[in-house]
C-alpha cells in the first residue's frame, strides 16, 4: 500500500450475546480508493461497516472489542463527540431513506444540525452536491417537493448528496444498489468512480461483477472473518484460499 | 362431473356477489342512518338549538336549545384527549425509547392496553363513579374528563404505538449517520414521520370521547347551564339525546334527533379533518 491507510482495524471482535459476528478482524483501507468488502450474505460485512461509524451503538446488545483507527484516532475510544466521528463518513444503506422533508431540506439537514445559518452558503452547498451526484437537472424545478416522491434510484442519489453535504472524508455504502434497477445502479457506480478522487469509498457488496467493476482494493469476508485482502488482480486472478476460489466460481 | 374450469368460474362469481352484497349492506346502513338523522333532526333543527341553553319548560316542549350539551361535550372530549395524551405519550415513548430491550415489559404493556381498549365503557363509567365517591367529588366536568380520559388512553397509546412501530430503523440509522443528536432525531425526524399517524389516533380518540354515553352517565351530571369550572356538572350531547328521547312528548323527542344531527355533524367534521390533515402531512413521509 503506497500512502498511509485512512482506516486501520486491529483485532476487532464483535459479539452479539454468545454469538461472534466478527472475529479477529485486521485490515487497512487505502485513502482515496474504492475498497470493496465482498462476501456472501450474513458474513458480517454490514456489521463491519456499521462499526466504522459506531452505528453499532444503536444496538446495545452488540459488544465491540479491538481498535479502529480513522486518521490515526481510535474511534472506539471516543466517548463524547460521536457526532464528529460520524460526520467524517457519509452512509448509503441498502434502501434509500430520505428524511421526511423536502428534497432541498434533505441535503440541507446536515448543515442545519451543524448550525450553519448563512442562507446563501446553504443554497450553494445544496446545489453543488445535487450537481455532484447528477441529480440537479432532474430536481431543480421541484426542490421543495417531498423527497419521498422521487424514484428510488433518485432517492439513493439524494441520500448520497445528503451525506456529502456534511463534508465527510469517507463514503460507506452498504449494498447501495441492491434495491435499484440496472440503470440507476450504474449511475451510482459511476458516481463512486468519480468521487474517489476526493473521497475514500467503501462499498459492501455480494455482487462479484460489481466488485470487479469498482474495486481498487478488495476485502473478502466469510463467516465473520477476513479471509483475503489485497489488490483486485491478486484476489480475482490468483486466489490463495479454497473458500475464495469456490466463491469466485459460483459467482455470488 | 363439472370440469375445473367451470368450478373455478362459479367460485369466482359467488365471491364477487358476496363482496357486492357486503358493500351494499354497508352503504345501506350509512345511508339509512344519515337519512333518519337528517330528516328527523332537520325538522327540529333551528338556530336556537345551537345558540341557546334550555329555557323554562324546555323538556315539555318550551323554548331554548342544547348549547349546554354542545359546549359540555366539547369540554369533556377536549379535556379527556389532553389528559389522555399526557398519560399516553410518555408511556408510548417509554415503550419505544427507554424499554426497548425489555421486550417482555413492552409486550405486556401492549396486551394490557389492548385489554383496556376492549372493556365496555359502562365499566369505565362505574369505575369513574366509584372514584368520584371515594374522593367525594360531585358529578362534574372533572369527573367526566378523568373517566373519559381513562377510556381513550388505550386508543391514543396503541394508535401512536403502531405508528412508531412503523418508523423504519434505516431512517433512524440514516439520521444518526448524518451526525444528528438524539434530540434532533426525536423532533426533526421521528416525530415528523409519526405526526400524521399521531393526529389520526388523537382524532379517533376525540370521536370516541365525544360520542360515548355510558362513561359520562354517572360522572358528568347534567345541567341546563354552561359549565364554568371543572367542579361544575356538565351536560353532554349523548345524554341530551338520551334524556330527550325518553320523553313522552313528541316535540321533545324530535329535538333528540336534532341533537343526533349535531353530534353526527361533529363526528363527520372530525373525520374530514383527520383525512385532510393526515393526507397533507403524509406527503413527506416514506
Interface residues (C-beta under 8 A of the other chain):
Chain A: X50 X53 X55 X58 X60 X61 X82 X83 X84 X86 X87 X89 X90 X91 X93 X94 X95 X97 X98 X99 X100 X101 X102 X109 X110 X113 X114 X146 X147 X148 X149 X159 X162 X163 X166 X172
Chain B: X101 X168 X170 X171 X172 X173 X174 X175 X176 X177 X178 X179 X180 X181 X184 X188 X189 X192 X193 X283 X284 X285 X286
